[in-house]
Amino acid sequence: MSWHRRRQIITLLFGAGIALLIALAGVSVYLDNQAVKRSAELSQIRDHTDAAQRVLVALVDIETGVRGYLITGESSYLAPLFRGRDQITNLRAVMGPEIDPWSAPGYSELTLAQLMTRRQNLIDSLLETARVKGFNMAREELRLGESKFLMDRMRAVLTYKINMFEEEADRTQRSADYYAELHSFLVVASLGIAILFSIAQFFLFRSEVSGRGAVEQVLRRRNEDRHQVTEMSTALQLADSRHEAYAIIASFARRMMTEVSGVLYVYTASRDQLTRVAQWSRKGEAHTFAEQLHPQECWGLRQGSRHDGCAGESGAATDAAPITCRHLDGEDELGPYACIPIVGRGQILGMLHLRGEILRRRKTAAVLDDTIERLTDQLSLSLTNIELREKLENMALRDGLTGLYNRRFLDETLERDLSKLQRDRKSGAVLLLDVDHFKRFNDTHGHQAGDEALRRVGTALLASVRQSDVVCRYGGEEFLVFLPDCNTAQATAKAEKIRAAVPGTSMTMGERVIPSVTISIGLAMFPAHAQTRALLLQMADRALYQAKAAGRNRVVVAGPEPTPAPVAAPAEAAK
């Protein structure tokens, strides 16, 4: 999961957690208000129940007081009556609007206030009868009157209201208990959800911190790679040869990709195969890389893009392809590898071959892939620069027609080589060659044939000399050969060999056969004939002039009076 996506999830969870907690807080406040409301209702119901019970007790006291007074005639029995009346009066003064309308539907249509008024009138009448007519008359009136009827109706109304209040109190209590339980549940749930969100955010934050650490590590490695690439680029610009450049590449690749071993292959000039130019091994590992390989042996080169292989392994063990490049045939315990073509100027310049366990999974190799990309980009640029620099050097130091060194190269190196011979007390020779009758050949057979003749002469010269000898095109149809560390006899024999080799080359232009050319050679020895470059070239030029004057196709050794060397038969000269 990307860091940006993880941050979005954290923000969403944080917002959802806050919204949920706010919603739970709102619900909790609502439930708490409902619980308080139910508690208030329950308190009111209990007040009503208590009032009904107190009224019933007061009515019983009044009934008891009246009956006791009428039976005994003792005025002391009137105390409960007065007490009950006071209690009812007080209750009606406080709760009259609430208790007066009470009734018992289906049993008594009269309200409690009406019943109590009639009851009060009846009691007043009984007391008046007892006072005026006597207790016997009052008792008879009590027995025959509606006292019992009124008392039963009031008792029924109060009992009905008490039962109703108890049922309502029970319902209200259950409702209050439900809201209280729901409130408690929501509080616990809120705490649980808050804890879960906190845990989720903790892990996400920890993951984000780890991700940021990984990102910082990647960025740190990228910066280090950029620094290494910059250093390598600077070093490659200062390299004065391919060999030194390849050594620099191997050194920096080892520092930049410590997780893998690798080798760099580049195309040869003929582009029919690649040769190994740089390699490095991971610490504690030793790999044997092929010295050379053909493009068709590598899947990466054939498809022109990166190829990841794992020597036949596939499936869950690796992300690599199950096919193996043929240039790895015979490798034991090869493991995962990668072949990355290096492309520059629209063509493949080489191939970077890497090996290491980190390549088994593309996910684990993601950080290394960035390094590989930067390195291959720099290698592409560096190999292109090396090739262009060599071409420029060849253009500056070599003749474009024959491929031989040009006069500029001769001027730079001959002075140095002569100084070395003088320091080592050795001798050397300069051969100045000229193609005989070249102007006539050019006019007769055309400039194209003349160019081909010069190329064939250059090829014959290269085939006839040592690797340490220097062959240059001196100008026009003139060539120069410098033979270090040789005496006059050796130089003369070499000159004769060259002179005999040139006519032995056959030339054709399409279907037309062109006759061979011959050369004349002037030979001057260092330090016997001259001890400076200019004088040595002058002596060789004088000897060449003498060779042409003597009839051409011959070798003349410089001297006070140059003498032509005997002309040998072609077969003998070739020896």
Helices and strands as residue ranges (DSSP letters): H 3-72, G 75-78, H 79-99, H 112-132, H 135-144, H 147-238, H 242-256, E 261-267, E 274-280, E 292-293, G 295-297, H 299-303, E 307-309, G 315-317, G 326-328, E 337-344, E 347-355, G 357-360, H 366-397, H 407-423, E 428-435, H 438-445, H 447-464, E 470-475, E 478-484, H 488-501, E 507-509, E 512-514, E 519-526, H 533-549, E 555-557, E 563-564, H 570-574
